[in-house]
Each structure stands twice: as structure tokens, then as C-alpha cells.
Amino acid sequence: MDTDSTMNLLYLVLLLAAVGGWIFTSGRRQLGKLAQQMAAWALIFVGVIAAIGLWDDIRGTVMPSQAVLQGGEISVPRAPDGHYYLDAVVNGTPLRFMVDTGATDIVLTQEDAGAVGIDPRSLVYSARAMSANGEVGIAPVVLDRVAIGPVETEGVRAMVNGGDMRQSLLGMRYLQQFSKIEIGDGALILTP
């Protein structure tokens, strides 16, 4: 152990002794109750330490995330709202998409378009599309590179939505490059 670690340990031991001594002297008339409270706090402390140590396992169970399986399959867990959200890297920038089998193309929000290097103010929203909120203007663009797990595609056709949209969409044209798309056991599986 180096000097800094030794000093930190000594400081913690002295702090524990001071706090423990104060608790003991202030509660010496009710030692039974004091012992109960100390045991409760010790169990809380051990529980917190265990939760911190197991956090990756707990998070993986409570909030499963996208994973690349053997053979390059991509597993996307169903979100609590019932949708599938897929993480991709577009033009070198990580983006989160909602998988939308009702959309034809990749549809970017204006914010996401700006994040990947496309100026949404300079686009011409000449095409029209029907959305859940009615008709909106869309601008066609070409994305240099889209990568989902081990699958990378160059020159990907996409659209930028001219209206308000909360989440970028990953449509069927992009999903068709996978040989198989399965939904089961709470996950969307994409097979290259």
C-alpha cells in the first residue's frame, strides 16, 4: 500500500472511531436500542455496497440494452413503451432510432440531422409524407455511413422531417438489408 492509501485508511478509521465513540457515549443508557439501530445501519451499508457491486447486472436486467450476439445478430430489447429503440452510428455520430415498420426510409429529426453534419435550414423540404400528426414536408438526403453493430452501410438514403418529431425513425428500406428480422421473447433480432 502506498503512503496516500495508508493515510486515507487511517483517516477513515479515525473518523469511524470518532463517530462510533460519539454514538456509543450518547446512547449508553439504551444500549439495546443502540445495537438495533447500528445493526440496521450496517445492513443498509452492506446492501448499498452490494447494489453498487452488482449494478451492471441489475441494470442489464431492469433496462436491457442492445447487444451483438454470436454470428453478428443484433438483439434490440423492447422498451417499456412497447417500441424498439436501436442505437446506430451515423456519419460517426451515435444516434438513437425508433424502429418503425410503417416508415419507408430513415427519417431524421432536425436536431439529429444537425448532429450528423446536415444543416436542416439549408434543405429544401419539397417532398411530402403522411405522419401520425398529418402531412409534413421532408427533405431527401444521403448519409455517408450508417453502422449498427458490425453492419456498416455507405451512401444510405434518408429523409429529414421538416416538422416537429421527437425521435428519428429507422424504416423498412434500411431494415431490408438484413437477411432476417424476428420479434420474439421481448426482443427484435436482426440477422445480417
N, C-alpha and C positions, 0 to 999 in steps of 0.2 A: 504494500500500500504506500502511495506517495504521501508527501507531507500535507498537501491540501486535503486529501481524502481523510487522513488521520485527524486533522483539525476539524473538518466538518463532522466527523463521527463524534469527536469529543464534545463539540458544541451541542449536538443533538442529545447526547447522553446527559450533559449538564442541564439542558432545557427540560428534558423529561424528568430529571431528578427534582428540579425546582417546582415544576407544575405538579408532579406526584406528591412532593412534600407538602405543598400548599393544600392540595385536595385532602390528604390524609389528616393534617392538623385541623382543618376546618370541619371535617366530618367525623372526628374521632368519637363523638358521643353516639353516632348512629352508624357504627361500623358495618352492620348487616346491610343496611340500605346503600351505603357507600360501595360495598363489594358488589351488590347487584348492578348499580349504575356503572361501575368500572367494567364489569363483565359485558354489559350491554354495549358500551363504547368500544371495547376490544373486539366484539363480534362485528360491529359496524365497520371498524377499521379493516378487519380481515376481509369482510365482504367487498369493500371498496377496492382493496388491493387485488382480490381475485377477479373482480369485474374489469379492472384495468388490464390485468394479465391476459384475460380471455376476450378482450374487446374485439379483436379481429374475427374470432369465431362467432361471437354474439352478433356483430354487425352483418356477417355473412348469412346468418340465419334469419335475422329480423329484416334486413334490407339486402337481399341477394343482388349481385351485380353481374353485369355482362361478363362472359368468360369464353375463352377459346379452348375447346375440348380437343381430345386426340383426333387426329385426322383433319384438323383445321376447322371443324364445325364451330359455329358461333352460337352460344346459348344466351338468350336475352330473357330475363325473368319478367313475368307480368307484374306491373306496378299495382299498388293498391287501388288506383282508379280504373283498373281493367285494361289499360293500354300497355303497349310495349315501347320502351324508350331505348334507343340504340345510340351508343357513342361512336362517333366517326371522326376521322381527321380529314379536314377539307382544306386543301392548299396549305397544309402544315399547321392548321389551327384546329384544336379539338372542339367539336360541336356535338350537341345532343339533339337527336331527332326523335319524333314520334313516328312509329311505323304506321303508315296509312295505306291500307289496301284500296281505298277509294280514290287515292291520288294517282295520277299517271306518272308525274315526274317528281324529282326532288324539288321541293318548294321551300325557299329560304325566307325567313323574316328579314326585314330591312336591317335590323341590328346584326343578325348573323352574316348577312351579305357584306356589311361593312367590316366585320371581324375577319373575313377571309380575303379582303382586299378589293371588294367591289363597291364602288360608290353608288348607293341607291338613288341619290339625287341626280346622277348623270344618265340614268337609264330611261328608256322610252317604254312606258307601260302600254304597249299597243295591243297586246292580246288580252282576251277576256276569259275569265274562268268562273265557274259557279262554286261557291264555297258554302259552308253551313250558314254564313252570315249574308248570303246573297252574292251577286255578281261583283267581282273585283278585277282591277287591272293587274296584269302580270307582265314582267319583262323577261324575255329569254336570255340566258347567259350560258357560258361554258365554263365548268370548273376544271382547273388544271389537273387536280388529283384528288380522289376520294379513297380513303383507306378505312376498312372496317376489319379489325383483327389482321389476319395475314392476307386479306384480299385487297388489292390495290387496283384502281381503275383510273385511267387518264382520259382527259377530254370528255367529261361527263356533262350531258345536257341537264340543265336545271332551270328553274324559274324563280324570280324574286317577286314576292307578293307586294303589290302597291298599297294594300290596305293594312289594317291592324290584324296581327296574328301573333298569338302567344308563343307558338312552338314551330320550329322548322319541321317539315314533313319529309319522310322518306317514302317515295311512291313505288309503284309496281315496275316501272321501266328499269329502275336500278335493281330491284329485288330479283328480276328475271335472270340476272347473270348467275344466280346461284342455281345449282342443279336440283336442289330440293329445299322446300320450305315446309316446316312442320310446326304445328302448335299442339302441345300436349303437356300434361303434368305441370301447368303453370309456367311454361316457357315456350318461347319461339326459338326454333333451331334452324339455322341457315347452314346448308351444306354446300361448300364450294364445288 
